[in-house]
Structures are given as C-alpha cells and as structure tokens.
Amino acid sequence: MKFQDDVNLGPYINLWGCDFCSILRLVEVKSSGTFEWDYPGILEVYRQGMDQNYVQKEVANPDGTPKDGCSVYDFGSLFNMASEYAKVLAVCGGEFYAEHDYQITGNDAEILELKRDGHAGSHFVLGNGKINLVVWQSEIAFDPITGGSQTARLGWIASKRIMQFA
C-alpha cells in the first residue's frame, strides 16, 4: 500500500487522506495478498469517490493551496467501489460507529478514529480487531503515515467505524 504522505498522491490525500488510505489498505487485506494498489488506481478511486460523494470534494484557498477535502463520508460505499475496481470479492454490507472498546466479530473490520491533546482533528488507521486497553497502539494494523503518526504515538482511540462483511 502506498502511504498517505506519498507526494505522488497529491496534496489533498497527503493532508487529509488517512481514512481514505485505511479503506484502500482494507481492500488489499481482503484480497488475501492478490492485489496491491498502484498510483493510477488510487487516484481513479479517489476521483470516483468524489464524483459519488463518498469522499469530500477538494476545496482550495484563493491562492490555489488546499483548504479542505478528502474526508470519507461513506466508508462502506467507498470500500465497495474500491473493491469492485480492484476485483476483490468482498462486499461491505453496512457500517456503524462504535465505542473504543467494541469487539468486532466474525469477518468484520474496523477503522479506528484517533485523537490527541492539542490537535483539533482526527486521524484514522486500520485496526486489527484486538482490544488492549493498556497498550492500545497494539490495536493498529496499518497507519497510513510513513513510520506512524504522532497521533498514533501520543493520542487515544476515540471511536471505531465498524465495517460488516458476510
């Protein structure tokens, strides 16, 4: 998987693409090693995600610099669209928010929302389905920031996005 901060993905994904990249990593995981994203595929799914309103459209400042964008509005639909593009036979049947101590069951997956003091936003990572209330960082399966984010080192799990699979 390409990391969110890879300059080839562009400034909007670089700044706000953690949830987007975590979902793409989940597609790779569900492929059982048969699929890996390339740049054209990532950028095509990003474009289609914006077209379908699964992903927030890019907003620029008057000088053309990124102001906002790339937040995922619909985790399940974006996963389904991305897995169809990747020809991965996995379908998300639904998603819901859960508390940090929610234990996934069966074939479900989780995207963890992380927060940290002094930082207004959230950071999203792919969870591994385990709960460790003492060393919660061990619950992270994939952090889309190369080398791991500061929020993953210094923050906490605020909530989970649970994606349900048959």
Summary of the structure (lengths in Angstrom):
residues: 166
radius of gyration: 15.1
end to end distance: 24.3
largest distance: 48.5
contacts: 503
relative contact order: 0.19
helix: 34%
strand: 23%
